[in-house]
Each structure stands twice: as C-alpha cells, then as structure tokens.
Amino acid sequence: MLEPYFADDTVQLYLGDCRDVLPLLDIAPVACVADPPYGETANEWDTWPNGWVDAVSTVLPQSASLWCFGSARMFLDQRDDFRSWKFAQEALWVKRNGTGPTSRDRLVKLHEWAYHWYRGRWSDLHHEWERERVDANKGTVRKLARAAEHQRDGRQNAWTDDGTRQPRSVTYLIEAPSVRFQKRHPDEKPLAVVEALVRECTPEGGLVLDPFAGSGSTLLAARLLGRRAVGIELNEEYAERAAERLATADLFSEATS
Ligand SMILES: C[S@@+](CC[C@H](N)C(=O)[O-])C[C@H]1O[C@@H](n2cnc3c(N)ncnc32)[C@H](O)[C@@H]1O
C-alpha cells in the first residue's frame, strides 16, 4: 500500500504523478477540484499532463463533480480530454494584479476560470451554492406584478427577503496576504476561491480529490469546511510546503469565511 507523504484525521497527501498514484488508492471521492498546469507557457513545469482526466475519471463515481481551474485557451486546447464529461457551469474569478503582457498586443490578464463538469444525472450530484449575505432590503416583503391566469402555476406572488442572494459567477477577490507574501507556490489559489468550489460540490464530511495539490489549498479548504480530502503532488518541494502548511495552519491563520 502506498504511504501518504502527509496524513491527519481529515487530509491525506501523496507524493507522485497523479496518473500513477490514483490507481493505487482505494477512494471514492464525491468530487474532484483540480488545478492542473495549464500548459500555456514555455516554463518547464507548465506541461499539460496528458491522460489525467481519464485517470481521475476512473476513481470518481458517476455522481461526482469535476471542478477544473484553467484558462479559456486551456479548455479549448484540451477539450478532447473532457469528452466523457458534460459541462455544467463556469465560475470566473478576478485577481487584483494581472499577469503579462510583455508586448502591446495582448490584454493584461486579470481573471481565471473554473469549469464544472459532471457525467451522471445532475440531480444525483451534490451541488449547492451557499447563498451570499447582503445587507440590502433585509426583512422586506415584495409583491411581484400580478401574473396572468395562465402564468400562475407554481408562482409565488410575494417573497420575503432574508438578506441572502444566490452567488454570481464572477468572484471579485482580493488575494489574501498569505498568498502574496508567503510564496509557497507560484500558482497558489486564494483559499476563498477554492473554498467556494469545495463547499459547492461536497457535503459535510464528503471526500474531495485534488490531483494537483501544489501548496495544499484544496486540502486546507476541505479541512476548514469540515470535509475530507486526498491530494497528490508531483514536486516534493511543493508537497513539503503543503505538508508544513497543513501541519501548522489553523482556523485563525488561514480562514477566509
Ligand atoms: C497549478 S499548480 C496547483 C496549485 C495549487 N492549486 C495551490 O493552490 O497551491 C499545479 C501543480 O501540479 C503539480 N503537478 C504537475 N503535474 C502533476 C502530475 N502529473 N501529478 C501530480 N501533480 C502534478 C505541479 O507540481 C504543481 O504544483
């Protein structure tokens, strides 16, 4: 049996290539939150790992979600890898500081995508966005315009504003200081972004898989949200940083919500 590089009650991190490690694990995650190398730059580490979607697909039940971070270019280039998955929805998150350009012919890139994929019946997946708390109109009751007789079915003619709203697909985030200053990983995702996805696709206590764990953001998010997580990381330096982060992080040092 493969020994984890790091393990505690809620999280396990394995060192290795996810395509080699996944067949050795006896797991049935509720969801996968993946942040692969996008394969867009000339950097040696930025290579799309061919076959990773298939490797992940073999351990995920039909009712599991696959959330994958990426760019539009990445998803277009790699669309065949997602051929056995159906597109569900996308979330876009916006950074404070963008990347590039080195010349005048491209826009400064300030955003990244996360695409949500599924295979089985939508109704079998766990998918639930936590409603956002807003201050406006709390406690007021609004009446909708009168519906015509044929439109009445299933309509409410009034609703109570409980001060919450369904989250929207664009998340304006300010990166937490820990992301900007601690330099654990060049592609570390803000914890709040990862938390939103983990919360959406897993129930309390559910197991989430991150095949590209990096600095351990998904694993930590899962733990902070009362979920369990299995991560895999190829690079030992990053695995070590993730293990350190998981060993020392607590609700006060990293919690964002
Ligand atoms: C975009 S980064 C993930 C960053 C992570 N979400 C975070 O917040 O720190 C992708 C990671 O995947 C790792 N990686 C690349 N190929 C891999 C493979 N075949 N199996 C496992 N990990 C891999 C890289 O070393 C890198 O740390």
The ligand as an SDF file (V2000), in Angstrom:
LIG
                    3D

 27 29  0  0  0  0  0  0  0  0999 V2000
   -1.3400   24.9870  -10.8170 C   0  0  0  0  0  0  0  0  0  0  0  0
   -0.4030   24.1490   -9.6250 S   0  0  0  0  0  0  0  0  0  0  0  0
   -1.5420   23.8650   -8.2900 C   0  0  0  0  0  0  0  0  0  0  0  0
   -1.5330   24.9650   -7.2710 C   0  0  0  0  0  0  0  0  0  0  0  0
   -2.4770   24.6970   -6.1010 C   0  0  0  0  0  0  0  0  0  0  0  0
   -3.8600   24.7580   -6.5120 N   0  0  0  0  0  0  0  0  0  0  0  0
   -2.2420   25.6930   -4.9700 C   0  0  0  0  0  0  0  0  0  0  0  0
   -3.1620   26.4490   -4.6100 O   0  0  0  0  0  0  0  0  0  0  0  0
   -1.1390   25.7240   -4.4470 O   0  0  0  0  0  0  0  0  0  0  0  0
   -0.2330   22.5570  -10.3450 C   0  0  0  0  0  0  0  0  0  0  0  0
    0.5810   21.5870   -9.5190 C   0  0  0  0  0  0  0  0  0  0  0  0
    0.5040   20.3000  -10.1260 O   0  0  0  0  0  0  0  0  0  0  0  0
    1.7410   19.6330   -9.9620 C   0  0  0  0  0  0  0  0  0  0  0  0
    1.7730   18.5810  -10.9910 N   0  0  0  0  0  0  0  0  0  0  0  0
    2.0950   18.7070  -12.2940 C   0  0  0  0  0  0  0  0  0  0  0  0
    1.9370   17.5340  -12.9310 N   0  0  0  0  0  0  0  0  0  0  0  0
    1.4880   16.6510  -11.9970 C   0  0  0  0  0  0  0  0  0  0  0  0
    1.1110   15.2830  -12.0340 C   0  0  0  0  0  0  0  0  0  0  0  0
    1.1770   14.5790  -13.1740 N   0  0  0  0  0  0  0  0  0  0  0  0
    0.6670   14.6920  -10.9010 N   0  0  0  0  0  0  0  0  0  0  0  0
    0.6030   15.4020   -9.7400 C   0  0  0  0  0  0  0  0  0  0  0  0
    0.9440   16.6990   -9.6380 N   0  0  0  0  0  0  0  0  0  0  0  0
    1.3750   17.3200  -10.7560 C   0  0  0  0  0  0  0  0  0  0  0  0
    2.7650   20.7330  -10.1030 C   0  0  0  0  0  0  0  0  0  0  0  0
    3.9770   20.3920   -9.4600 O   0  0  0  0  0  0  0  0  0  0  0  0
    2.0690   21.9200   -9.4460 C   0  0  0  0  0  0  0  0  0  0  0  0
    2.4370   22.0290   -8.0950 O   0  0  0  0  0  0  0  0  0  0  0  0
  1  2  1  0
  2  3  1  0
  2 10  1  0
  3  4  1  0
  4  5  1  0
  5  6  1  0
  5  7  1  0
  7  8  2  0
  7  9  1  0
 10 11  1  0
 11 12  1  0
 11 26  1  0
 12 13  1  0
 13 14  1  0
 13 24  1  0
 14 15  1  0
 14 23  1  0
 15 16  2  0
 16 17  1  0
 17 18  1  0
 17 23  2  0
 18 19  1  0
 18 20  2  0
 20 21  1  0
 21 22  2  0
 22 23  1  0
 24 25  1  0
 24 26  1  0
 26 27  1  0
M  CHG  2   2   1   9  -1
M  END
$$$$
